[in-house]
Amino acid sequence: MANTTPRERARQETEAQITRIANRMLDADGLEGVSLRAIARELGIVSSAIYRYVRNRDELLTILIRDAYTSIADEVDSALDADESVLTVGAIMLDWSRRHPNRWALIYGTPIPDYQAPRDETVVPGTRIAVRLATLLAKTPGAKDELQVPPAHAFDALREGLREMRVEADDAVIMQCVTVWVAIIGLINAFRFGQFGPGIESAEDELMGGLVSTLGY
């Protein structure tokens, strides 16, 4: 911020405050509890002034989605720097989902009606963990030989997406990444959205460990 003007710094701080307040509302009451008017009241400005910083509710959703993706990816990256394993990815994502269940639902739950996330703002933060996972799997012994790998053309879109992120992976690694990613997200969704019923909370970590072990890692 050294080269920014006082006005720019004030705007950046206000935008950061908006994100913090909106996240607190999201954590407390879910997406229905997030209100631009309520944010304006808490900032001590008239409701119309909030639109100088956030044009509309869709833009606020994008801010929250981008922030959630960044938050969980930062934690996964930090943990992987200390212990580079598939279990670390699953364990950290699970722990983050427990602390921020409504943020998890925002990024990995049911799509929001009438909202389309802008790719230029959400793809990079939203794929950070998957890209890190693909890089990890490329150098991790696993169940490559047992995988049923589809025809090469099935991976065209995924391969291109990885290349955009400067990751080169063969078809077996891409299939591994798909398998592990879907398994981890699916298990956490089952926990967070009550698909296993009550009483499962105390076994979440053990079940994540069992899942990763079953996958061969």
C-alpha positions in Angstrom: 0.0 0.0 0.0 3.1 2.3 0.0 2.2 3.9 -3.3 -1.5 4.3 -2.7 -3.2 7.6 -1.9 -5.0 8.2 1.4 -8.3 8.0 -0.5 -7.3 4.6 -2.0 -6.3 3.3 1.4 -9.6 4.4 2.9 -11.5 2.6 0.1 -9.5 -0.6 0.6 -10.1 -0.5 4.3 -13.8 0.0 3.8 -13.9 -2.9 1.2 -12.1 -5.1 3.8 -14.6 -4.1 6.4 -17.5 -4.9 4.1 -16.0 -8.4 3.6 -15.5 -9.0 7.3 -19.0 -7.9 8.2 -20.6 -9.9 5.4 -18.7 -13.0 6.4 -19.8 -12.6 10.0 -23.4 -12.3 8.8 -22.9 -15.4 6.6 -21.4 -17.3 9.5 -24.3 -16.4 11.8 -27.3 -16.7 9.6 -26.4 -18.2 6.3 -26.7 -16.4 3.0 -30.2 -15.2 3.8 -28.7 -13.1 6.6 -26.3 -11.2 4.4 -27.7 -7.7 3.6 -26.1 -4.7 1.9 -28.4 -2.4 3.9 -27.4 -4.0 7.2 -23.7 -3.8 6.2 -24.2 -0.1 5.5 -25.9 0.5 8.9 -23.0 -1.2 10.6 -20.5 0.9 8.7 -22.4 4.0 9.8 -23.2 5.1 6.2 -26.5 5.7 4.4 -27.7 2.6 2.5 -27.2 4.2 -0.9 -23.5 4.9 -0.1 -22.7 1.1 0.1 -23.2 0.9 -3.7 -20.0 3.0 -4.1 -18.1 -0.1 -2.9 -20.4 -3.0 -4.0 -22.6 -2.5 -7.0 -25.2 -5.1 -6.1 -25.8 -8.4 -4.2 -24.3 -10.5 -7.0 -21.0 -8.6 -6.6 -21.2 -9.1 -2.9 -21.7 -12.8 -3.5 -18.6 -12.9 -5.7 -16.6 -11.2 -3.0 -17.7 -13.7 -0.4 -17.0 -16.7 -2.8 -13.6 -15.4 -3.7 -12.8 -14.8 0.0 -13.9 -18.3 1.0 -11.9 -20.0 -1.7 -8.9 -18.0 -0.8 -9.3 -18.7 2.9 -9.5 -22.5 2.6 -6.8 -22.6 -0.1 -4.4 -20.6 2.1 -4.9 -23.1 5.0 -4.4 -26.1 2.7 -1.3 -24.6 1.2 0.2 -23.8 4.7 -0.5 -27.3 5.9 0.9 -28.9 2.8 4.1 -27.0 3.2 4.6 -28.8 6.5 3.1 -32.2 5.6 2.6 -32.9 1.9 0.0 -35.7 1.7 -3.5 -36.4 0.5 -4.7 -36.8 4.0 -3.5 -33.3 4.8 -5.7 -31.9 2.0 -8.8 -33.8 3.3 -8.1 -33.1 7.0 -7.7 -29.3 6.5 -10.7 -29.0 4.2 -12.8 -30.9 6.7 -11.6 -28.8 9.6 -12.3 -25.6 7.7 -15.8 -26.8 6.8 -16.5 -27.4 10.5 -15.4 -23.8 11.5 -17.2 -22.2 8.5 -20.1 -24.4 7.5 -22.0 -21.6 5.8 -19.0 -20.5 3.8 -18.5 -24.2 2.8 -22.1 -24.4 1.6 -21.6 -21.2 -0.4 -18.7 -22.6 -2.4 -19.4 -26.3 -2.4 -23.1 -26.6 -1.9 -26.2 -26.0 -4.0 -25.7 -23.3 -6.8 -27.3 -20.0 -6.0 -30.4 -19.4 -8.1 -30.0 -16.6 -10.7 -26.3 -16.1 -9.9 -23.4 -16.9 -12.2 -20.0 -16.5 -10.7 -17.6 -14.5 -13.0 -14.9 -16.8 -14.1 -12.2 -14.1 -14.2 -12.7 -13.5 -10.5 -13.4 -17.0 -9.1 -11.7 -19.6 -11.3 -8.1 -19.0 -10.0 -9.0 -19.0 -6.2 -11.5 -21.7 -6.7 -9.1 -24.1 -8.4 -6.0 -23.5 -6.1 -6.6 -26.6 -4.0 -7.3 -28.9 -7.0 -4.2 -27.6 -8.8 -2.1 -28.2 -5.7 -3.6 -31.7 -5.4 -2.8 -32.6 -9.0 0.8 -31.5 -8.5 0.9 -33.6 -5.3 -0.6 -36.7 -6.9 1.8 -36.5 -9.8 4.7 -37.3 -7.5 2.9 -39.4 -4.9 2.8 -43.3 -5.1 -0.8 -44.4 -5.4 -3.2 -46.6 -7.1 -2.4 -45.5 -10.7 -2.2 -49.1 -12.0 -5.6 -50.0 -10.7 -7.4 -47.0 -12.2 -9.8 -47.4 -15.0 -8.8 -44.5 -17.2 -11.4 -43.3 -19.7 -10.4 -42.5 -23.3 -8.1 -39.5 -23.6 -10.7 -37.2 -25.1 -12.7 -37.4 -21.8 -9.9 -35.3 -20.2 -9.7 -32.6 -22.8 -11.4 -29.9 -20.8 -9.6 -30.9 -17.5 -6.3 -31.1 -19.2 -6.7 -27.7 -20.8 -7.8 -26.2 -17.5 -4.7 -27.6 -15.8 -2.5 -26.2 -18.5 -4.0 -22.8 -18.0 -2.7 -23.1 -14.4 0.7 -24.3 -15.7 0.2 -27.9 -14.6 1.1 -30.7 -16.9 -0.4 -34.0 -15.9 -0.9 -37.4 -17.6 -4.3 -39.0 -17.9 -3.7 -41.3 -14.9 -2.9 -38.3 -12.6 -6.0 -36.4 -13.9 -8.1 -39.5 -13.1 -6.6 -39.7 -9.7 -7.2 -36.0 -9.0 -10.9 -36.4 -10.1 -11.3 -39.4 -7.9 -9.7 -37.9 -4.8 -11.4 -34.5 -5.2 -14.9 -35.9 -5.7 -14.4 -38.3 -2.7 -13.2 -35.6 -0.3 -15.8 -33.0 -1.3 -18.5 -35.7 -1.3 -17.6 -36.9 2.2 -17.5 -33.4 3.7 -20.8 -32.5 2.0 -22.3 -35.6 3.6 -21.1 -34.4 7.0 -22.1 -30.8 6.6 -25.5 -31.4 5.0 -26.6 -34.1 7.5 -26.6 -37.0 5.0 -25.4 -39.5 7.6 -27.8 -38.4 10.3 -27.0 -37.3 13.8 -24.1 -38.6 15.9 -21.5 -38.7 13.1 -19.7 -35.6 14.3 -17.3 -37.4 16.6 -16.2 -39.8 13.8 -15.6 -37.3 11.0 -11.8 -37.3 11.3 -11.6 -41.0 11.4 -13.9 -41.4 8.4 -11.8 -38.9 6.4 -8.7 -40.9 7.3 -10.4 -44.1 6.3 -11.5 -42.6 3.0 -8.0 -41.5 2.1 -6.6 -44.9 3.1 -9.2 -46.7 1.0 -8.2 -44.5 -2.0 -4.7 -45.8 -1.6 -2.9 -42.9 0.0 
